[in-house]
């Protein structure tokens, strides 16, 4: 949990953008039987949209291109 300092508009903006991204990208069209199912679906979705630090290092571009069915450049 992240607790923002009072009257810190920059921190509030970071939190609001993350919330908005989840609300627009993850939640539409989904149904959950309970908190456990929500967490399971969120974990699966995060693995797809944020594959982790390996995608950010020099060889990550090749891996991403291969996942998309393209040849690496």
Backbone as XML, in Angstrom:
<?xml version="1.0"?>
<chain id="A" units="angstrom">
  <residue number="1" name="UNK">
    <atom name="N" x="0.844" y="-1.167" z="0.000"/>
    <atom name="CA" x="0.000" y="0.000" z="0.000"/>
    <atom name="C" x="0.892" y="1.233" z="0.000"/>
  </residue>
  <residue number="2" name="UNK">
    <atom name="N" x="0.507" y="2.186" z="-0.800"/>
    <atom name="CA" x="1.234" y="3.436" z="-0.887"/>
    <atom name="C" x="0.389" y="4.527" z="-0.253"/>
  </residue>
  <residue number="3" name="UNK">
    <atom name="N" x="0.964" y="5.205" z="0.716"/>
    <atom name="CA" x="0.268" y="6.314" z="1.363"/>
    <atom name="C" x="0.921" y="7.597" z="0.896"/>
  </residue>
  <residue number="4" name="UNK">
    <atom name="N" x="0.134" y="8.463" z="0.276"/>
    <atom name="CA" x="0.659" y="9.725" z="-0.252"/>
    <atom name="C" x="0.683" y="10.787" z="0.836"/>
  </residue>
  <residue number="5" name="UNK">
    <atom name="N" x="1.656" y="11.673" z="0.707"/>
    <atom name="CA" x="1.706" y="12.806" z="1.637"/>
    <atom name="C" x="0.507" y="13.717" z="1.370"/>
  </residue>
  <residue number="6" name="UNK">
    <atom name="N" x="0.001" y="14.376" z="2.387"/>
    <atom name="CA" x="-1.106" y="15.319" z="2.177"/>
    <atom name="C" x="-0.683" y="16.443" z="1.225"/>
  </residue>
  <residue number="7" name="UNK">
    <atom name="N" x="-1.590" y="16.859" z="0.399"/>
    <atom name="CA" x="-1.385" y="17.974" z="-0.538"/>
    <atom name="C" x="-0.220" y="17.723" z="-1.492"/>
  </residue>
  <residue number="8" name="UNK">
    <atom name="N" x="-0.076" y="16.489" z="-1.969"/>
    <atom name="CA" x="0.987" y="16.157" z="-2.923"/>
    <atom name="C" x="0.330" y="15.796" z="-4.259"/>
  </residue>
  <residue number="9" name="UNK">
    <atom name="N" x="0.116" y="16.783" z="-5.131"/>
    <atom name="CA" x="-0.608" y="16.520" z="-6.382"/>
    <atom name="C" x="0.130" y="15.574" z="-7.324"/>
  </residue>
  <residue number="10" name="UNK">
    <atom name="N" x="1.453" y="15.551" z="-7.280"/>
    <atom name="CA" x="2.189" y="14.638" z="-8.157"/>
    <atom name="C" x="1.932" y="13.184" z="-7.782"/>
  </residue>
  <residue number="11" name="UNK">
    <atom name="N" x="1.958" y="12.880" z="-6.496"/>
    <atom name="CA" x="1.706" y="11.514" z="-6.048"/>
    <atom name="C" x="0.268" y="11.105" z="-6.362"/>
  </residue>
  <residue number="12" name="UNK">
    <atom name="N" x="-0.653" y="12.021" z="-6.157"/>
    <atom name="CA" x="-2.053" y="11.707" z="-6.438"/>
    <atom name="C" x="-2.237" y="11.401" z="-7.924"/>
  </residue>
  <residue number="13" name="UNK">
    <atom name="N" x="-1.558" y="12.132" z="-8.783"/>
    <atom name="CA" x="-1.656" y="11.894" z="-10.216"/>
    <atom name="C" x="-1.138" y="10.520" z="-10.604"/>
  </residue>
  <residue number="14" name="UNK">
    <atom name="N" x="-0.048" y="10.083" z="-9.983"/>
    <atom name="CA" x="0.490" y="8.752" z="-10.259"/>
    <atom name="C" x="-0.522" y="7.672" z="-9.899"/>
  </residue>
  <residue number="15" name="UNK">
    <atom name="N" x="-1.131" y="7.820" z="-8.752"/>
    <atom name="CA" x="-2.105" y="6.834" z="-8.285"/>
    <atom name="C" x="-3.340" y="6.850" z="-9.180"/>
  </residue>
  <residue number="16" name="UNK">
    <atom name="N" x="-3.820" y="8.032" z="-9.509"/>
    <atom name="CA" x="-5.018" y="8.147" z="-10.339"/>
    <atom name="C" x="-4.795" y="7.565" z="-11.727"/>
  </residue>
  <residue number="17" name="UNK">
    <atom name="N" x="-3.620" y="7.773" z="-12.321"/>
    <atom name="CA" x="-3.341" y="7.217" z="-13.645"/>
    <atom name="C" x="-3.309" y="5.693" z="-13.605"/>
  </residue>
  <residue number="18" name="UNK">
    <atom name="N" x="-2.701" y="5.135" z="-12.562"/>
    <atom name="CA" x="-2.649" y="3.672" z="-12.441"/>
    <atom name="C" x="-4.057" y="3.108" z="-12.272"/>
  </residue>
  <residue number="19" name="UNK">
    <atom name="N" x="-4.862" y="3.776" z="-11.471"/>
    <atom name="CA" x="-6.241" y="3.337" z="-11.255"/>
    <atom name="C" x="-7.038" y="3.425" z="-12.551"/>
  </residue>
  <residue number="20" name="UNK">
    <atom name="N" x="-6.866" y="4.506" z="-13.275"/>
    <atom name="CA" x="-7.567" y="4.693" z="-14.541"/>
    <atom name="C" x="-7.163" y="3.617" z="-15.553"/>
  </residue>
  <residue number="21" name="UNK">
    <atom name="N" x="-5.882" y="3.274" z="-15.599"/>
    <atom name="CA" x="-5.402" y="2.238" z="-16.517"/>
    <atom name="C" x="-6.058" y="0.895" z="-16.197"/>
  </residue>
  <residue number="22" name="UNK">
    <atom name="N" x="-6.111" y="0.541" z="-14.930"/>
    <atom name="CA" x="-6.771" y="-0.708" z="-14.545"/>
    <atom name="C" x="-8.255" y="-0.670" z="-14.892"/>
  </residue>
  <residue number="23" name="UNK">
    <atom name="N" x="-8.877" y="0.443" z="-14.614"/>
    <atom name="CA" x="-10.309" y="0.573" z="-14.855"/>
    <atom name="C" x="-10.652" y="0.454" z="-16.345"/>
  </residue>
  <residue number="24" name="UNK">
    <atom name="N" x="-9.810" y="0.989" z="-17.202"/>
    <atom name="CA" x="-10.091" y="0.972" z="-18.638"/>
    <atom name="C" x="-9.566" y="-0.262" z="-19.353"/>
  </residue>
  <residue number="25" name="UNK">
    <atom name="N" x="-8.485" y="-0.863" z="-18.852"/>
    <atom name="CA" x="-7.842" y="-1.959" z="-19.563"/>
    <atom name="C" x="-8.147" y="-3.338" z="-18.984"/>
  </residue>
  <residue number="26" name="UNK">
    <atom name="N" x="-8.304" y="-3.437" z="-17.698"/>
    <atom name="CA" x="-8.495" y="-4.734" z="-17.063"/>
    <atom name="C" x="-9.957" y="-5.050" z="-16.758"/>
  </residue>
  <residue number="27" name="UNK">
    <atom name="N" x="-10.674" y="-4.125" z="-16.206"/>
    <atom name="CA" x="-12.020" y="-4.403" z="-15.697"/>
    <atom name="C" x="-13.120" y="-4.591" z="-16.740"/>
  </residue>
  <residue number="28" name="UNK">
    <atom name="N" x="-13.125" y="-3.883" z="-17.872"/>
    <atom name="CA" x="-14.256" y="-4.005" z="-18.794"/>
    <atom name="C" x="-14.483" y="-5.441" z="-19.273"/>
  </residue>
  <residue number="29" name="UNK">
    <atom name="N" x="-15.722" y="-5.893" z="-19.165"/>
    <atom name="CA" x="-16.115" y="-7.210" z="-19.667"/>
    <atom name="C" x="-15.761" y="-8.371" z="-18.758"/>
  </residue>
  <residue number="30" name="UNK">
    <atom name="N" x="-15.232" y="-8.109" z="-17.596"/>
    <atom name="CA" x="-14.863" y="-9.196" z="-16.678"/>
    <atom name="C" x="-15.888" y="-9.320" z="-15.561"/>
  </residue>
  <residue number="31" name="UNK">
    <atom name="N" x="-16.037" y="-10.548" z="-15.077"/>
    <atom name="CA" x="-16.891" y="-10.825" z="-13.915"/>
    <atom name="C" x="-16.075" y="-11.644" z="-12.932"/>
  </residue>
  <residue number="32" name="UNK">
    <atom name="N" x="-16.316" y="-11.433" z="-11.657"/>
    <atom name="CA" x="-15.559" y="-12.115" z="-10.616"/>
    <atom name="C" x="-16.519" y="-12.743" z="-9.609"/>
  </residue>
  <residue number="33" name="UNK">
    <atom name="N" x="-16.235" y="-13.989" z="-9.235"/>
    <atom name="CA" x="-17.053" y="-14.678" z="-8.237"/>
    <atom name="C" x="-16.675" y="-14.237" z="-6.828"/>
  </residue>
  <residue number="34" name="UNK">
    <atom name="N" x="-15.507" y="-13.660" z="-6.682"/>
    <atom name="CA" x="-15.055" y="-13.209" z="-5.374"/>
    <atom name="C" x="-13.659" y="-12.640" z="-5.462"/>
  </residue>
  <residue number="35" name="UNK">
    <atom name="N" x="-13.102" y="-12.216" z="-4.331"/>
    <atom name="CA" x="-11.768" y="-11.623" z="-4.320"/>
    <atom name="C" x="-10.671" y="-12.560" z="-4.841"/>
  </residue>
  <residue number="36" name="UNK">
    <atom name="N" x="-10.778" y="-13.836" z="-4.569"/>
    <atom name="CA" x="-9.755" y="-14.786" z="-5.024"/>
    <atom name="C" x="-9.733" y="-14.863" z="-6.551"/>
  </residue>
  <residue number="37" name="UNK">
    <atom name="N" x="-10.906" y="-14.873" z="-7.171"/>
    <atom name="CA" x="-10.957" y="-14.921" z="-8.640"/>
    <atom name="C" x="-10.450" y="-13.609" z="-9.241"/>
  </residue>
  <residue number="38" name="UNK">
    <atom name="N" x="-10.786" y="-12.487" z="-8.616"/>
    <atom name="CA" x="-10.281" y="-11.195" z="-9.062"/>
    <atom name="C" x="-8.754" y="-11.203" z="-9.048"/>
  </residue>
  <residue number="39" name="UNK">
    <atom name="N" x="-8.175" y="-11.648" z="-7.929"/>
    <atom name="CA" x="-6.714" y="-11.675" z="-7.812"/>
    <atom name="C" x="-6.085" y="-12.618" z="-8.826"/>
  </residue>
  <residue number="40" name="UNK">
    <atom name="N" x="-6.705" y="-13.757" z="-9.085"/>
    <atom name="CA" x="-6.171" y="-14.709" z="-10.062"/>
    <atom name="C" x="-6.185" y="-14.108" z="-11.467"/>
  </residue>
  <residue number="41" name="UNK">
    <atom name="N" x="-7.304" y="-13.500" z="-11.843"/>
    <atom name="CA" x="-7.399" y="-12.877" z="-13.166"/>
    <atom name="C" x="-6.428" y="-11.707" z="-13.297"/>
  </residue>
  <residue number="42" name="UNK">
    <atom name="N" x="-6.289" y="-10.911" z="-12.249"/>
    <atom name="CA" x="-5.372" y="-9.779" z="-12.274"/>
    <atom name="C" x="-3.932" y="-10.255" z="-12.422"/>
  </residue>
  <residue number="43" name="UNK">
    <atom name="N" x="-3.556" y="-11.299" z="-11.708"/>
    <atom name="CA" x="-2.204" y="-11.844" z="-11.799"/>
    <atom name="C" x="-1.910" y="-12.336" z="-13.216"/>
  </residue>
  <residue number="44" name="UNK">
    <atom name="N" x="-2.860" y="-13.048" z="-13.812"/>
    <atom name="CA" x="-2.684" y="-13.526" z="-15.190"/>
    <atom name="C" x="-2.566" y="-12.365" z="-16.170"/>
  </residue>
  <residue number="45" name="UNK">
    <atom name="N" x="-3.409" y="-11.363" z="-16.013"/>
    <atom name="CA" x="-3.411" y="-10.207" z="-16.901"/>
    <atom name="C" x="-2.104" y="-9.422" z="-16.772"/>
  </residue>
  <residue number="46" name="UNK">
    <atom name="N" x="-1.618" y="-9.248" z="-15.547"/>
    <atom name="CA" x="-0.371" y="-8.509" z="-15.346"/>
    <atom name="C" x="0.812" y="-9.218" z="-15.997"/>
  </residue>
  <residue number="47" name="UNK">
    <atom name="N" x="0.811" y="-10.535" z="-15.995"/>
    <atom name="CA" x="1.896" y="-11.291" z="-16.635"/>
    <atom name="C" x="1.907" y="-11.054" z="-18.142"/>
  </residue>
  <residue number="48" name="UNK">
    <atom name="N" x="0.750" y="-10.782" z="-18.720"/>
    <atom name="CA" x="0.667" y="-10.541" z="-20.166"/>
    <atom name="C" x="1.061" y="-9.101" z="-20.499"/>
  </residue>
  <residue number="49" name="UNK">
    <atom name="N" x="0.525" y="-8.138" z="-19.770"/>
    <atom name="CA" x="0.773" y="-6.730" z="-20.107"/>
    <atom name="C" x="2.102" y="-6.214" z="-19.576"/>
  </residue>
  <residue number="50" name="UNK">
    <atom name="N" x="2.679" y="-6.892" z="-18.595"/>
    <atom name="CA" x="3.959" y="-6.479" z="-18.024"/>
    <atom name="C" x="4.817" y="-7.717" z="-17.824"/>
  </residue>
  <residue number="51" name="UNK">
    <atom name="N" x="5.492" y="-8.155" z="-18.892"/>
    <atom name="CA" x="6.231" y="-9.414" z="-18.804"/>
    <atom name="C" x="7.427" y="-9.380" z="-17.868"/>
  </residue>
  <residue number="52" name="UNK">
    <atom name="N" x="7.784" y="-8.241" z="-17.340"/>
    <atom name="CA" x="8.855" y="-8.169" z="-16.360"/>
    <atom name="C" x="10.108" y="-7.512" z="-16.890"/>
  </residue>
  <residue number="53" name="UNK">
    <atom name="N" x="11.116" y="-7.459" z="-16.060"/>
    <atom name="CA" x="12.338" y="-6.740" z="-16.424"/>
    <atom name="C" x="13.065" y="-7.348" z="-17.618"/>
  </residue>
  <residue number="54" name="UNK">
    <atom name="N" x="12.876" y="-8.619" z="-17.907"/>
    <atom name="CA" x="13.582" y="-9.243" z="-19.031"/>
    <atom name="C" x="13.227" y="-8.566" z="-20.353"/>
  </residue>
  <residue number="55" name="UNK">
    <atom name="N" x="12.045" y="-8.010" z="-20.471"/>
    <atom name="CA" x="11.630" y="-7.350" z="-21.708"/>
    <atom name="C" x="12.308" y="-5.995" z="-21.868"/>
  </residue>
  <residue number="56" name="UNK">
    <atom name="N" x="12.925" y="-5.488" z="-20.811"/>
    <atom name="CA" x="13.521" y="-4.161" z="-20.876"/>
    <atom name="C" x="15.024" y="-4.189" z="-21.158"/>
  </residue>
  <residue number="57" name="UNK">
    <atom name="N" x="15.679" y="-5.311" z="-21.023"/>
    <atom name="CA" x="17.116" y="-5.357" z="-21.277"/>
    <atom name="C" x="17.381" y="-5.512" z="-22.763"/>
  </residue>
  <residue number="58" name="UNK">
    <atom name="N" x="18.605" y="-5.476" z="-23.166"/>
    <atom name="CA" x="18.967" y="-5.420" z="-24.583"/>
    <atom name="C" x="18.343" y="-6.530" z="-25.413"/>
  </residue>
  <residue number="59" name="UNK">
    <atom name="N" x="18.248" y="-7.745" z="-24.898"/>
    <atom name="CA" x="17.669" y="-8.846" z="-25.667"/>
    <atom name="C" x="16.162" y="-8.882" z="-25.617"/>
  </residue>
  <residue number="60" name="UNK">
    <atom name="N" x="15.557" y="-8.022" z="-24.818"/>
    <atom name="CA" x="14.105" y="-8.052" z="-24.656"/>
    <atom name="C" x="13.343" y="-7.726" z="-25.922"/>
  </residue>
  <residue number="61" name="UNK">
    <atom name="N" x="13.906" y="-6.861" z="-26.771"/>
    <atom name="CA" x="13.235" y="-6.503" z="-28.014"/>
    <atom name="C" x="13.079" y="-7.695" z="-28.929"/>
  </residue>
  <residue number="62" name="UNK">
    <atom name="N" x="14.087" y="-8.560" z="-28.949"/>
    <atom name="CA" x="14.001" y="-9.759" z="-29.778"/>
    <atom name="C" x="12.910" y="-10.686" z="-29.272"/>
  </residue>
  <residue number="63" name="UNK">
    <atom name="N" x="12.845" y="-10.849" z="-27.960"/>
    <atom name="CA" x="11.812" y="-11.716" z="-27.385"/>
    <atom name="C" x="10.426" y="-11.176" z="-27.680"/>
  </residue>
  <residue number="64" name="UNK">
    <atom name="N" x="10.255" y="-9.853" z="-27.556"/>
    <atom name="CA" x="8.951" y="-9.253" z="-27.809"/>
    <atom name="C" x="8.557" y="-9.433" z="-29.273"/>
  </residue>
  <residue number="65" name="UNK">
    <atom name="N" x="9.508" y="-9.257" z="-30.193"/>
    <atom name="CA" x="9.217" y="-9.415" z="-31.610"/>
    <atom name="C" x="8.817" y="-10.863" z="-31.913"/>
  </residue>
  <residue number="66" name="UNK">
    <atom name="N" x="9.490" y="-11.809" z="-31.296"/>
    <atom name="CA" x="9.159" y="-13.219" z="-31.522"/>
    <atom name="C" x="7.763" y="-13.538" z="-30.994"/>
  </residue>
  <residue number="67" name="UNK">
    <atom name="N" x="7.397" y="-12.962" z="-29.863"/>
    <atom name="CA" x="6.059" y="-13.201" z="-29.318"/>
    <atom name="C" x="4.984" y="-12.683" z="-30.258"/>
  </residue>
  <residue number="68" name="UNK">
    <atom name="N" x="5.308" y="-11.611" z="-30.982"/>
    <atom name="CA" x="4.329" y="-11.020" z="-31.895"/>
    <atom name="C" x="4.359" y="-11.676" z="-33.268"/>
  </residue>
  <residue number="69" name="UNK">
    <atom name="N" x="5.235" y="-12.679" z="-33.441"/>
    <atom name="CA" x="5.310" y="-13.376" z="-34.715"/>
    <atom name="C" x="6.104" y="-12.617" z="-35.762"/>
  </residue>
  <residue number="70" name="UNK">
    <atom name="N" x="6.893" y="-11.636" z="-35.333"/>
    <atom name="CA" x="7.709" y="-10.866" z="-36.257"/>
    <atom name="C" x="9.150" y="-11.335" z="-36.165"/>
  </residue>
  <residue number="71" name="UNK">
    <atom name="N" x="9.919" y="-11.054" z="-37.180"/>
    <atom name="CA" x="11.338" y="-11.381" z="-37.108"/>
    <atom name="C" x="12.052" y="-10.220" z="-36.419"/>
  </residue>
  <residue number="72" name="UNK">
    <atom name="N" x="12.992" y="-10.533" z="-35.512"/>
    <atom name="CA" x="13.712" y="-9.450" z="-34.833"/>
    <atom name="C" x="14.574" y="-8.677" z="-35.808"/>
  </residue>
  <residue number="73" name="UNK">
    <atom name="N" x="14.708" y="-7.379" z="-35.573"/>
    <atom name="CA" x="15.525" y="-6.548" z="-36.467"/>
    <atom name="C" x="16.847" y="-6.242" z="-35.835"/>
  </residue>
</chain>
